[in-house]
Amino acid sequence: MSETGIGARVKRKEDQRFITGKGQYTDDINLKGQTYAYFVRSPHAHASIKSINTAKARKMPGVVGVFTGDDVSADKIGGLICGWMIHSKDGSPMKAGPHPILAQGKVRYVGDHVAVVVAETKEQAKAAAAAVAVSYGVLPHVVDAGKAMKSNAQVHDVAPDNRVFNWSLGDEAATDAALKSAAHVTKIDLVNNRLIPNAMEPRAAIGSYDTGTESYTLYTTSQNPHVARLVISAFHGLAPEHKLRVIAPDVGGGFGSKIFIYAEEVVCVWASKRIGGRPIKWTAERTESFLADAHGRDHVTHAELATDSSGKIVGFKVHTTASLGAYLSTFSSCVPTYLYATLLSGQYNIANIYAEVDTVYTNTAPVDAYRGAGRPEATYVVERIVETAARELKMDPAEFRRRNFVTSFPHQTPVIMCYDAGDYAAALDKALDMADYKGFAERKAASARAGKLRGVGFSAYIEACGIAPSAAIGSLGAGVGLWESAEVRVNPVGSVEVLTGSHSHGQGHETTFAQLVSDRLGIDINNVSIVHGDTDKVQFGMGTYGSRSGAVGMTAISKALDKIEAKAKKVAAAVMEASVDDVEFNNGSFTVKGTDKKMAFGEVALSAYVAHKFNSSEIEPGLKEGAFHDPANFVFPAGVHICEVEIDPDTGVTTVANYVAVDDFGNVINPMIVEGQVHGGIVQGIGQA
Amino acid sequence: MPAISMTVNGQKVCGEVEGRTLLVEFLRDKLGLTGTHVGCDTSQCGACVVHVDGKAVKSCTALAMACEGAQVTTIEGLAKNGKLHQMQEAFREHHGLQCGFCTPGMIMAAVDIVKRKGKKLDDETIRHELEGNICRCTGYHNIVAAVKAGAEAM
């Protein structure tokens, strides 16, 4: 292994700009003639809009324009869409209510975007927004997922009982039969609370329209700028894709919340043309992040787990009601369905599983993918009920898990997924050892003597990552394919630029992707640049979410590198007057078998561009290759986490006494970065707990 | 509009501000020093920490006019003569950052902690002192390690 190759703890290339204050986040960018937007938002969970009076606001100092839903309609700007069609059990399509970029006739959650004021300064925009007079007719509201279907509040006309869809997965009859004949059935009711992703960088956007080229540019805090361009172009109808450039520069964390296409960014782009092409900047205040970023989780679940007399799980039945909030956000519908119920087998060999999911509208901020997106929700249900079953059966929770682990692979679960490989018992053993599980009883007794409570919890998780095989998800309703793209450009001097369709917002791609290139081409990692986040620079790509950039994005780079190597071998063979079959490439050098002929990678690159020594009708000049990679399956990292906590019963103060994480991630590119990701994930999880 | 002057990263600067202009707005919008970030606008997250007359201050909660005549150091002014400050080096060395948004505030706060508490810092002290700085990516583990190492190197 080289010092900068696969598996090395390479210090991050991107850090220099971040530790010196030279990062370029969206709000750090200022365009000539820039104006500022401030949104008028609903103070009500549910209300009709009787009237909007903008006259006073328009006369306020510095105001350039005030726009409402009527202006949006007049310009025929389409609404926000949900890109994954889910069908109910009865075959009917999900009930998608309209989601205009500025409210039309009704508001459906506190924070709903009603109007926008554009002014010379943000203070002027904010002051004028306060002067926009909206007359509301307050309507009954519902905010609780569990109560939505019985509420007298109706969020969308299209869904009279607030139900978006009633979806199922698995064999209900077989699962019912397994439950009926089981020796024991464990039942639990769970709430997986709603939470707010809260990336440190608030969402921001700058939209501008160039009257000369009749094209738009959008700077935005996005995890997937190409998808944003596609959606804004195809569904909002602002401009064809080649007339819209979307740039997602440095992005200060996403955790899912910056995948989605939001009203504010579309408004900034659209309204820029309305004000004659001056750029419009909007940056969320933290209050707006709480109100108007897509939230996560919000499930209410009843689950039943059947076991036989030997403690083997024989059936698992789950009903979940998932709130999707007031509107269907970009990928909201796939989260509590295909990203959730497909993982309900966990690490366990369960012959019969049936899951039914009701998704509902509530008068709350839209709910969509948040860190893990559906899969942590599945792990929570599985691990809570497995733990409860073990306790009811008076079995050791670790041994109960071990008894039910999948042990042979590939393993086809009853809920779509086919696990490719794993050794779950090995992770459990390691975690038990590291956590000194044997010593727990003694520690618990010691805590009791000190008047404290002590408990231990397990999570034996599995996650479907590397999202996703395009044809497979297409058959399940996805509106897009989830392949990834890469282009490798070798410069004449032998340095390399990699254009990737994925996007880094903390994951360290500029380092890990460069490690792959350095490793494969045997060149200095400092001679590799990773380019991402600009639709004018980078070929179409799908972006970063669903733990896919390593497994899918890097594989695309790897495939492009295969092509680079093959082409470079042809060039090297021609220059060294050898047969291409005799050319070998190792550690950055091309050699000819059985001779001392040798060319460095950089020399071959230069030869490819100079093109003096080969027949250009046989070998094209240049050294640049692209690839798209569509995975054949998901990847299935799994592991066991054990958390030991101590609670002071008098004060309720809970202390994490020990936390052990054993994760099987396969071939780790940069252990330093992976460990950092795990630390962050654990703490976000503890935060929710 | 009133005129103010102060010294920022060793340079004398002046400009016109409104009475309500915040120090962070003056730094970012007037001086173009965008390394100082606004994460919450309510002085909770600490992404905006700078040094004013040698003390850590949340610049989203300080009025620019209140800093008249002050010596201000921002993240851009921490490295001297092209050489990173020990605390900046420590954050890179210990992977104390991911998305980088909270990092300038973290580093500026960390330097201030060392000034007040000395170079030998235990984890508990660092965690307590960083309560006013929020990071959403790292889970703080590596930030604590970075601050500890940076303090020793200072």
Interface residues (C-beta under 8 A of the other chain):
Chain A: K11 R12 E14 D15 Q16 R17 F18 I19 T20 G21 K22 G23 Q24 Y25 D27 D28 N30 E123 N198 A199 M200 E201 P202 D250 V251 G252 G253 F255 T283 E285 R286 H505 G506 Q507 G508 M672 I673 E675 G676 Q677 H679 G680 G681 I682 V683 Q684
Chain B: E18 R20 R28 D29 L33 T34 G35 T36 H37 V38 G39 C40 D41 T42 Q44 C45 A47 T74 I75 E76 L78 A79 L84 Q88 F91 R92 E93 H95 L97 Q98 C99 G100 F101 C102 T103 P104 I107 I134 C135 R136 C137 T138 G139 Y140 H141 N142
